[in-house]
Amino acid sequence: MICERFAPSPTGLLHLGHAYSAMMAWDAACANGGEFLLRIEDTDKARCKREFENEIFTDLSWLGIRWPEPVLRQTRRMPAYQTALDELIALDLCYPCKCSRKDIEAALSAPQEGALYTYGPDGPIYPKICCNRSMTKRSTDDAVRLNMAKAIDYLGGKSTVNTLNYNELGHGKVEIIHLDADSLINACGDIVLARKDIGTSYHLAVVVDDAFQDITHVTRGADIAPATPIHRILQALLGLPTPNYRHHRLIRDENGKRLAKRDDARAIRLYRENGASPQDIRAMVGL
Ligand code: GLU
């Protein structure tokens, strides 16, 4: 049986792009007699709000989507993320990092580093300032990073990692995407596994929870596709199963810009209040 999920972060109102993800996942679950789960990704307490969470429930039910209760909330799952982090630390693949975004940008804009200034799924690729620090020296205001090169070695080296793959269903057929160890090192880099403020990161939490909830199909926007190799390597390191991935096209505004949470003009609530029907929303996103 397939199991789909929709995993919003309650940091704003759901817009057409979210509705597209949720309805696509829901439709796939219904068409295959599968399950659809809702997960609230609320680890970033500073940005997540209960009022947005309630709006998400209202919008999704109005769209005709149903899910089993209780909904999984990531803030209830911190011990599971800690266990996964401890596993990676025990494998000696992590280091503590004290760098702020400003420190990283300053290091990268130094003339000799300029050439390395590339962006990955989390922003600028981390220039490994703290990579020789030991986890035994972690202080309370340190984040924890994955040493990507060490992780690749642990899994058997580049050629082995290049055989790891996942199914991409987002382009109408099943494509097998292989990991590319060099691009994990150069285009993702030493990603954060645990932020100092929240004790986990999106990457670690999403991988742990997709496995915990037995998700077989992850349906989400193409903007997250560059992070999927990170998720795949974390699954390999933690011995977790790999779901199928369906990264769908992004819903854009009339200027071709992709919708963001601040695009309240396209919030589902507004359409609802202005008399649109769920069928109208489907038509707007081409479902
Ligand atoms: N929580 C993420 C978001 O709202 C989505 C994560 C995912 O689908 O993997 O953007």
Residues whose N, C-alpha, C, O or C-beta is under 5 A from the ligand:
A	BS01	LIG	A7 P8 S9 E41 V206 T219 R220
